[in-house]
Amino acid sequence: MKCLVVSFFLASASLFIAGCSDGVDRINIVEDKCGKCHKPDIVYLNKKSKAEWDRVVYGMKVRGLKISEADEKILMQELYNKLGSE
């Protein structure tokens, strides 16, 4: 029983340290850019199509998101690849 408890603790700790304790593959640029105005967790709630992500990011830019073209390209690629529905 002790071994099972210790194994569970070590597995949980390693997931927490890796930053995926909530089962979400975090995206650094989302954490940095989106997290300035709201909790970045909202980004991870639902997968979206490319067109939907385009509309979301456009809407955020209209609301004041400051992002360079290079960072936007990285952001969109990460959203499409990791949180895309297509």
Phi and psi restraints in degrees (range 20) as a CNS / XPLOR table:
assign (resid 1 and name C) (resid 2 and name N)
       (resid 2 and name CA) (resid 2 and name C) 1.0 -58.5 20.0 2
assign (resid 2 and name N) (resid 2 and name CA)
       (resid 2 and name C) (resid 3 and name N) 1.0 -42.4 20.0 2
assign (resid 2 and name C) (resid 3 and name N)
       (resid 3 and name CA) (resid 3 and name C) 1.0 -62.5 20.0 2
assign (resid 3 and name N) (resid 3 and name CA)
       (resid 3 and name C) (resid 4 and name N) 1.0 -39.3 20.0 2
assign (resid 3 and name C) (resid 4 and name N)
       (resid 4 and name CA) (resid 4 and name C) 1.0 -65.1 20.0 2
assign (resid 4 and name N) (resid 4 and name CA)
       (resid 4 and name C) (resid 5 and name N) 1.0 -43.2 20.0 2
assign (resid 4 and name C) (resid 5 and name N)
       (resid 5 and name CA) (resid 5 and name C) 1.0 -64.7 20.0 2
assign (resid 5 and name N) (resid 5 and name CA)
       (resid 5 and name C) (resid 6 and name N) 1.0 -45.0 20.0 2
assign (resid 5 and name C) (resid 6 and name N)
       (resid 6 and name CA) (resid 6 and name C) 1.0 -63.9 20.0 2
assign (resid 6 and name N) (resid 6 and name CA)
       (resid 6 and name C) (resid 7 and name N) 1.0 -41.7 20.0 2
assign (resid 6 and name C) (resid 7 and name N)
       (resid 7 and name CA) (resid 7 and name C) 1.0 -63.0 20.0 2
assign (resid 7 and name N) (resid 7 and name CA)
       (resid 7 and name C) (resid 8 and name N) 1.0 -42.5 20.0 2
assign (resid 7 and name C) (resid 8 and name N)
       (resid 8 and name CA) (resid 8 and name C) 1.0 -62.7 20.0 2
assign (resid 8 and name N) (resid 8 and name CA)
       (resid 8 and name C) (resid 9 and name N) 1.0 -44.6 20.0 2
assign (resid 8 and name C) (resid 9 and name N)
       (resid 9 and name CA) (resid 9 and name C) 1.0 -60.7 20.0 2
assign (resid 9 and name N) (resid 9 and name CA)
       (resid 9 and name C) (resid 10 and name N) 1.0 -46.5 20.0 2
assign (resid 9 and name C) (resid 10 and name N)
       (resid 10 and name CA) (resid 10 and name C) 1.0 -64.7 20.0 2
assign (resid 10 and name N) (resid 10 and name CA)
       (resid 10 and name C) (resid 11 and name N) 1.0 -40.3 20.0 2
assign (resid 10 and name C) (resid 11 and name N)
       (resid 11 and name CA) (resid 11 and name C) 1.0 -65.3 20.0 2
assign (resid 11 and name N) (resid 11 and name CA)
       (resid 11 and name C) (resid 12 and name N) 1.0 -43.4 20.0 2
assign (resid 11 and name C) (resid 12 and name N)
       (resid 12 and name CA) (resid 12 and name C) 1.0 -63.7 20.0 2
assign (resid 12 and name N) (resid 12 and name CA)
       (resid 12 and name C) (resid 13 and name N) 1.0 -43.3 20.0 2
assign (resid 12 and name C) (resid 13 and name N)
       (resid 13 and name CA) (resid 13 and name C) 1.0 -63.4 20.0 2
assign (resid 13 and name N) (resid 13 and name CA)
       (resid 13 and name C) (resid 14 and name N) 1.0 -40.9 20.0 2
assign (resid 13 and name C) (resid 14 and name N)
       (resid 14 and name CA) (resid 14 and name C) 1.0 -67.2 20.0 2
assign (resid 14 and name N) (resid 14 and name CA)
       (resid 14 and name C) (resid 15 and name N) 1.0 -36.6 20.0 2
assign (resid 14 and name C) (resid 15 and name N)
       (resid 15 and name CA) (resid 15 and name C) 1.0 -65.9 20.0 2
assign (resid 15 and name N) (resid 15 and name CA)
       (resid 15 and name C) (resid 16 and name N) 1.0 -40.4 20.0 2
assign (resid 15 and name C) (resid 16 and name N)
       (resid 16 and name CA) (resid 16 and name C) 1.0 -64.5 20.0 2
assign (resid 16 and name N) (resid 16 and name CA)
       (resid 16 and name C) (resid 17 and name N) 1.0 -45.2 20.0 2
assign (resid 16 and name C) (resid 17 and name N)
       (resid 17 and name CA) (resid 17 and name C) 1.0 -63.7 20.0 2
assign (resid 17 and name N) (resid 17 and name CA)
       (resid 17 and name C) (resid 18 and name N) 1.0 -37.3 20.0 2
assign (resid 17 and name C) (resid 18 and name N)
       (resid 18 and name CA) (resid 18 and name C) 1.0 -72.5 20.0 2
assign (resid 18 and name N) (resid 18 and name CA)
       (resid 18 and name C) (resid 19 and name N) 1.0 -11.7 20.0 2
assign (resid 18 and name C) (resid 19 and name N)
       (resid 19 and name CA) (resid 19 and name C) 1.0 83.9 20.0 2
assign (resid 19 and name N) (resid 19 and name CA)
       (resid 19 and name C) (resid 20 and name N) 1.0 17.9 20.0 2
assign (resid 19 and name C) (resid 20 and name N)
       (resid 20 and name CA) (resid 20 and name C) 1.0 -125.2 20.0 2
assign (resid 20 and name N) (resid 20 and name CA)
       (resid 20 and name C) (resid 21 and name N) 1.0 32.0 20.0 2
assign (resid 20 and name C) (resid 21 and name N)
       (resid 21 and name CA) (resid 21 and name C) 1.0 -64.0 20.0 2
assign (resid 21 and name N) (resid 21 and name CA)
       (resid 21 and name C) (resid 22 and name N) 1.0 -23.0 20.0 2
assign (resid 21 and name C) (resid 22 and name N)
       (resid 22 and name CA) (resid 22 and name C) 1.0 -95.0 20.0 2
assign (resid 22 and name N) (resid 22 and name CA)
       (resid 22 and name C) (resid 23 and name N) 1.0 7.2 20.0 2
assign (resid 22 and name C) (resid 23 and name N)
       (resid 23 and name CA) (resid 23 and name C) 1.0 78.5 20.0 2
assign (resid 23 and name N) (resid 23 and name CA)
       (resid 23 and name C) (resid 24 and name N) 1.0 9.5 20.0 2
assign (resid 23 and name C) (resid 24 and name N)
       (resid 24 and name CA) (resid 24 and name C) 1.0 -106.9 20.0 2
assign (resid 24 and name N) (resid 24 and name CA)
       (resid 24 and name C) (resid 25 and name N) 1.0 131.9 20.0 2
assign (resid 24 and name C) (resid 25 and name N)
       (resid 25 and name CA) (resid 25 and name C) 1.0 -79.4 20.0 2
assign (resid 25 and name N) (resid 25 and name CA)
       (resid 25 and name C) (resid 26 and name N) 1.0 97.4 20.0 2
assign (resid 25 and name C) (resid 26 and name N)
       (resid 26 and name CA) (resid 26 and name C) 1.0 -65.0 20.0 2
assign (resid 26 and name N) (resid 26 and name CA)
       (resid 26 and name C) (resid 27 and name N) 1.0 145.9 20.0 2
assign (resid 26 and name C) (resid 27 and name N)
       (resid 27 and name CA) (resid 27 and name C) 1.0 -116.3 20.0 2
assign (resid 27 and name N) (resid 27 and name CA)
       (resid 27 and name C) (resid 28 and name N) 1.0 117.0 20.0 2
assign (resid 27 and name C) (resid 28 and name N)
       (resid 28 and name CA) (resid 28 and name C) 1.0 -53.9 20.0 2
assign (resid 28 and name N) (resid 28 and name CA)
       (resid 28 and name C) (resid 29 and name N) 1.0 -44.0 20.0 2
assign (resid 28 and name C) (resid 29 and name N)
       (resid 29 and name CA) (resid 29 and name C) 1.0 -68.7 20.0 2
assign (resid 29 and name N) (resid 29 and name CA)
       (resid 29 and name C) (resid 30 and name N) 1.0 -30.6 20.0 2
assign (resid 29 and name C) (resid 30 and name N)
       (resid 30 and name CA) (resid 30 and name C) 1.0 -66.7 20.0 2
assign (resid 30 and name N) (resid 30 and name CA)
       (resid 30 and name C) (resid 31 and name N) 1.0 -45.8 20.0 2
assign (resid 30 and name C) (resid 31 and name N)
       (resid 31 and name CA) (resid 31 and name C) 1.0 -59.6 20.0 2
assign (resid 31 and name N) (resid 31 and name CA)
       (resid 31 and name C) (resid 32 and name N) 1.0 -41.1 20.0 2
assign (resid 31 and name C) (resid 32 and name N)
       (resid 32 and name CA) (resid 32 and name C) 1.0 -74.8 20.0 2
assign (resid 32 and name N) (resid 32 and name CA)
       (resid 32 and name C) (resid 33 and name N) 1.0 -52.2 20.0 2
assign (resid 32 and name C) (resid 33 and name N)
       (resid 33 and name CA) (resid 33 and name C) 1.0 -81.7 20.0 2
assign (resid 33 and name N) (resid 33 and name CA)
       (resid 33 and name C) (resid 34 and name N) 1.0 -51.5 20.0 2
assign (resid 33 and name C) (resid 34 and name N)
       (resid 34 and name CA) (resid 34 and name C) 1.0 -72.8 20.0 2
assign (resid 34 and name N) (resid 34 and name CA)
       (resid 34 and name C) (resid 35 and name N) 1.0 -30.9 20.0 2
assign (resid 34 and name C) (resid 35 and name N)
       (resid 35 and name CA) (resid 35 and name C) 1.0 -71.9 20.0 2
assign (resid 35 and name N) (resid 35 and name CA)
       (resid 35 and name C) (resid 36 and name N) 1.0 -5.8 20.0 2
assign (resid 35 and name C) (resid 36 and name N)
       (resid 36 and name CA) (resid 36 and name C) 1.0 -74.3 20.0 2
assign (resid 36 and name N) (resid 36 and name CA)
       (resid 36 and name C) (resid 37 and name N) 1.0 -29.5 20.0 2
assign (resid 36 and name C) (resid 37 and name N)
       (resid 37 and name CA) (resid 37 and name C) 1.0 -108.9 20.0 2
assign (resid 37 and name N) (resid 37 and name CA)
       (resid 37 and name C) (resid 38 and name N) 1.0 -27.8 20.0 2
assign (resid 37 and name C) (resid 38 and name N)
       (resid 38 and name CA) (resid 38 and name C) 1.0 -152.0 20.0 2
assign (resid 38 and name N) (resid 38 and name CA)
       (resid 38 and name C) (resid 39 and name N) 1.0 169.7 20.0 2
assign (resid 38 and name C) (resid 39 and name N)
       (resid 39 and name CA) (resid 39 and name C) 1.0 -63.2 20.0 2
assign (resid 39 and name N) (resid 39 and name CA)
       (resid 39 and name C) (resid 40 and name N) 1.0 129.1 20.0 2
assign (resid 39 and name C) (resid 40 and name N)
       (resid 40 and name CA) (resid 40 and name C) 1.0 -64.7 20.0 2
assign (resid 40 and name N) (resid 40 and name CA)
       (resid 40 and name C) (resid 41 and name N) 1.0 -17.5 20.0 2
assign (resid 40 and name C) (resid 41 and name N)
       (resid 41 and name CA) (resid 41 and name C) 1.0 -56.3 20.0 2
assign (resid 41 and name N) (resid 41 and name CA)
       (resid 41 and name C) (resid 42 and name N) 1.0 -29.4 20.0 2
assign (resid 41 and name C) (resid 42 and name N)
       (resid 42 and name CA) (resid 42 and name C) 1.0 -61.8 20.0 2
assign (resid 42 and name N) (resid 42 and name CA)
       (resid 42 and name C) (resid 43 and name N) 1.0 -29.1 20.0 2
assign (resid 42 and name C) (resid 43 and name N)
       (resid 43 and name CA) (resid 43 and name C) 1.0 -66.2 20.0 2
assign (resid 43 and name N) (resid 43 and name CA)
       (resid 43 and name C) (resid 44 and name N) 1.0 -32.6 20.0 2
assign (resid 43 and name C) (resid 44 and name N)
       (resid 44 and name CA) (resid 44 and name C) 1.0 -87.7 20.0 2
assign (resid 44 and name N) (resid 44 and name CA)
       (resid 44 and name C) (resid 45 and name N) 1.0 1.9 20.0 2
assign (resid 44 and name C) (resid 45 and name N)
       (resid 45 and name CA) (resid 45 and name C) 1.0 -66.9 20.0 2
assign (resid 45 and name N) (resid 45 and name CA)
       (resid 45 and name C) (resid 46 and name N) 1.0 -43.2 20.0 2
assign (resid 45 and name C) (resid 46 and name N)
       (resid 46 and name CA) (resid 46 and name C) 1.0 -137.0 20.0 2
assign (resid 46 and name N) (resid 46 and name CA)
       (resid 46 and name C) (resid 47 and name N) 1.0 146.0 20.0 2
assign (resid 46 and name C) (resid 47 and name N)
       (resid 47 and name CA) (resid 47 and name C) 1.0 -78.2 20.0 2
assign (resid 47 and name N) (resid 47 and name CA)
       (resid 47 and name C) (resid 48 and name N) 1.0 147.0 20.0 2
assign (resid 47 and name C) (resid 48 and name N)
       (resid 48 and name CA) (resid 48 and name C) 1.0 -134.3 20.0 2
assign (resid 48 and name N) (resid 48 and name CA)
       (resid 48 and name C) (resid 49 and name N) 1.0 157.6 20.0 2
assign (resid 48 and name C) (resid 49 and name N)
       (resid 49 and name CA) (resid 49 and name C) 1.0 -73.9 20.0 2
assign (resid 49 and name N) (resid 49 and name CA)
       (resid 49 and name C) (resid 50 and name N) 1.0 168.8 20.0 2
assign (resid 49 and name C) (resid 50 and name N)
       (resid 50 and name CA) (resid 50 and name C) 1.0 -57.4 20.0 2
assign (resid 50 and name N) (resid 50 and name CA)
       (resid 50 and name C) (resid 51 and name N) 1.0 -44.3 20.0 2
assign (resid 50 and name C) (resid 51 and name N)
       (resid 51 and name CA) (resid 51 and name C) 1.0 -61.8 20.0 2
assign (resid 51 and name N) (resid 51 and name CA)
       (resid 51 and name C) (resid 52 and name N) 1.0 -39.8 20.0 2
assign (resid 51 and name C) (resid 52 and name N)
       (resid 52 and name CA) (resid 52 and name C) 1.0 -66.6 20.0 2
assign (resid 52 and name N) (resid 52 and name CA)
       (resid 52 and name C) (resid 53 and name N) 1.0 -42.7 20.0 2
assign (resid 52 and name C) (resid 53 and name N)
       (resid 53 and name CA) (resid 53 and name C) 1.0 -63.7 20.0 2
assign (resid 53 and name N) (resid 53 and name CA)
       (resid 53 and name C) (resid 54 and name N) 1.0 -39.4 20.0 2
assign (resid 53 and name C) (resid 54 and name N)
       (resid 54 and name CA) (resid 54 and name C) 1.0 -58.0 20.0 2
assign (resid 54 and name N) (resid 54 and name CA)
       (resid 54 and name C) (resid 55 and name N) 1.0 -44.6 20.0 2
assign (resid 54 and name C) (resid 55 and name N)
       (resid 55 and name CA) (resid 55 and name C) 1.0 -65.8 20.0 2
assign (resid 55 and name N) (resid 55 and name CA)
       (resid 55 and name C) (resid 56 and name N) 1.0 -41.4 20.0 2
assign (resid 55 and name C) (resid 56 and name N)
       (resid 56 and name CA) (resid 56 and name C) 1.0 -62.2 20.0 2
assign (resid 56 and name N) (resid 56 and name CA)
       (resid 56 and name C) (resid 57 and name N) 1.0 -48.9 20.0 2
assign (resid 56 and name C) (resid 57 and name N)
       (resid 57 and name CA) (resid 57 and name C) 1.0 -66.4 20.0 2
assign (resid 57 and name N) (resid 57 and name CA)
       (resid 57 and name C) (resid 58 and name N) 1.0 -40.2 20.0 2
assign (resid 57 and name C) (resid 58 and name N)
       (resid 58 and name CA) (resid 58 and name C) 1.0 -58.3 20.0 2
assign (resid 58 and name N) (resid 58 and name CA)
       (resid 58 and name C) (resid 59 and name N) 1.0 -45.6 20.0 2
assign (resid 58 and name C) (resid 59 and name N)
       (resid 59 and name CA) (resid 59 and name C) 1.0 -61.1 20.0 2
assign (resid 59 and name N) (resid 59 and name CA)
       (resid 59 and name C) (resid 60 and name N) 1.0 -38.0 20.0 2
assign (resid 59 and name C) (resid 60 and name N)
       (resid 60 and name CA) (resid 60 and name C) 1.0 -68.8 20.0 2
assign (resid 60 and name N) (resid 60 and name CA)
       (resid 60 and name C) (resid 61 and name N) 1.0 -36.7 20.0 2
assign (resid 60 and name C) (resid 61 and name N)
       (resid 61 and name CA) (resid 61 and name C) 1.0 -65.3 20.0 2
assign (resid 61 and name N) (resid 61 and name CA)
       (resid 61 and name C) (resid 62 and name N) 1.0 -39.4 20.0 2
assign (resid 61 and name C) (resid 62 and name N)
       (resid 62 and name CA) (resid 62 and name C) 1.0 -62.3 20.0 2
assign (resid 62 and name N) (resid 62 and name CA)
       (resid 62 and name C) (resid 63 and name N) 1.0 -35.3 20.0 2
assign (resid 62 and name C) (resid 63 and name N)
       (resid 63 and name CA) (resid 63 and name C) 1.0 -83.0 20.0 2
assign (resid 63 and name N) (resid 63 and name CA)
       (resid 63 and name C) (resid 64 and name N) 1.0 -1.6 20.0 2
assign (resid 63 and name C) (resid 64 and name N)
       (resid 64 and name CA) (resid 64 and name C) 1.0 120.5 20.0 2
assign (resid 64 and name N) (resid 64 and name CA)
       (resid 64 and name C) (resid 65 and name N) 1.0 4.7 20.0 2
assign (resid 64 and name C) (resid 65 and name N)
       (resid 65 and name CA) (resid 65 and name C) 1.0 -59.2 20.0 2
assign (resid 65 and name N) (resid 65 and name CA)
       (resid 65 and name C) (resid 66 and name N) 1.0 124.5 20.0 2
assign (resid 65 and name C) (resid 66 and name N)
       (resid 66 and name CA) (resid 66 and name C) 1.0 -100.5 20.0 2
assign (resid 66 and name N) (resid 66 and name CA)
       (resid 66 and name C) (resid 67 and name N) 1.0 115.2 20.0 2
assign (resid 66 and name C) (resid 67 and name N)
       (resid 67 and name CA) (resid 67 and name C) 1.0 -150.3 20.0 2
assign (resid 67 and name N) (resid 67 and name CA)
       (resid 67 and name C) (resid 68 and name N) 1.0 135.3 20.0 2
assign (resid 67 and name C) (resid 68 and name N)
       (resid 68 and name CA) (resid 68 and name C) 1.0 -74.1 20.0 2
assign (resid 68 and name N) (resid 68 and name CA)
       (resid 68 and name C) (resid 69 and name N) 1.0 162.6 20.0 2
assign (resid 68 and name C) (resid 69 and name N)
       (resid 69 and name CA) (resid 69 and name C) 1.0 -60.1 20.0 2
assign (resid 69 and name N) (resid 69 and name CA)
       (resid 69 and name C) (resid 70 and name N) 1.0 -40.8 20.0 2
assign (resid 69 and name C) (resid 70 and name N)
       (resid 70 and name CA) (resid 70 and name C) 1.0 -64.2 20.0 2
assign (resid 70 and name N) (resid 70 and name CA)
       (resid 70 and name C) (resid 71 and name N) 1.0 -45.2 20.0 2
assign (resid 70 and name C) (resid 71 and name N)
       (resid 71 and name CA) (resid 71 and name C) 1.0 -66.6 20.0 2
assign (resid 71 and name N) (resid 71 and name CA)
       (resid 71 and name C) (resid 72 and name N) 1.0 -37.0 20.0 2
assign (resid 71 and name C) (resid 72 and name N)
       (resid 72 and name CA) (resid 72 and name C) 1.0 -64.2 20.0 2
assign (resid 72 and name N) (resid 72 and name CA)
       (resid 72 and name C) (resid 73 and name N) 1.0 -39.9 20.0 2
assign (resid 72 and name C) (resid 73 and name N)
       (resid 73 and name CA) (resid 73 and name C) 1.0 -62.2 20.0 2
assign (resid 73 and name N) (resid 73 and name CA)
       (resid 73 and name C) (resid 74 and name N) 1.0 -43.8 20.0 2
assign (resid 73 and name C) (resid 74 and name N)
       (resid 74 and name CA) (resid 74 and name C) 1.0 -64.1 20.0 2
assign (resid 74 and name N) (resid 74 and name CA)
       (resid 74 and name C) (resid 75 and name N) 1.0 -46.4 20.0 2
assign (resid 74 and name C) (resid 75 and name N)
       (resid 75 and name CA) (resid 75 and name C) 1.0 -56.9 20.0 2
assign (resid 75 and name N) (resid 75 and name CA)
       (resid 75 and name C) (resid 76 and name N) 1.0 -50.1 20.0 2
assign (resid 75 and name C) (resid 76 and name N)
       (resid 76 and name CA) (resid 76 and name C) 1.0 -62.7 20.0 2
assign (resid 76 and name N) (resid 76 and name CA)
       (resid 76 and name C) (resid 77 and name N) 1.0 -41.4 20.0 2
assign (resid 76 and name C) (resid 77 and name N)
       (resid 77 and name CA) (resid 77 and name C) 1.0 -62.4 20.0 2
assign (resid 77 and name N) (resid 77 and name CA)
       (resid 77 and name C) (resid 78 and name N) 1.0 -42.4 20.0 2
assign (resid 77 and name C) (resid 78 and name N)
       (resid 78 and name CA) (resid 78 and name C) 1.0 -65.4 20.0 2
assign (resid 78 and name N) (resid 78 and name CA)
       (resid 78 and name C) (resid 79 and name N) 1.0 -43.1 20.0 2
assign (resid 78 and name C) (resid 79 and name N)
       (resid 79 and name CA) (resid 79 and name C) 1.0 -62.7 20.0 2
assign (resid 79 and name N) (resid 79 and name CA)
       (resid 79 and name C) (resid 80 and name N) 1.0 -45.3 20.0 2
assign (resid 79 and name C) (resid 80 and name N)
       (resid 80 and name CA) (resid 80 and name C) 1.0 -61.7 20.0 2
assign (resid 80 and name N) (resid 80 and name CA)
       (resid 80 and name C) (resid 81 and name N) 1.0 -46.2 20.0 2
assign (resid 80 and name C) (resid 81 and name N)
       (resid 81 and name CA) (resid 81 and name C) 1.0 -73.4 20.0 2
assign (resid 81 and name N) (resid 81 and name CA)
       (resid 81 and name C) (resid 82 and name N) 1.0 -42.4 20.0 2
assign (resid 81 and name C) (resid 82 and name N)
       (resid 82 and name CA) (resid 82 and name C) 1.0 -98.6 20.0 2
assign (resid 82 and name N) (resid 82 and name CA)
       (resid 82 and name C) (resid 83 and name N) 1.0 -25.5 20.0 2
assign (resid 82 and name C) (resid 83 and name N)
       (resid 83 and name CA) (resid 83 and name C) 1.0 -126.8 20.0 2
assign (resid 83 and name N) (resid 83 and name CA)
       (resid 83 and name C) (resid 84 and name N) 1.0 17.5 20.0 2
assign (resid 83 and name C) (resid 84 and name N)
       (resid 84 and name CA) (resid 84 and name C) 1.0 -82.1 20.0 2
assign (resid 84 and name N) (resid 84 and name CA)
       (resid 84 and name C) (resid 85 and name N) 1.0 149.0 20.0 2
assign (resid 84 and name C) (resid 85 and name N)
       (resid 85 and name CA) (resid 85 and name C) 1.0 -99.6 20.0 2
assign (resid 85 and name N) (resid 85 and name CA)
       (resid 85 and name C) (resid 86 and name N) 1.0 -6.2 20.0 2
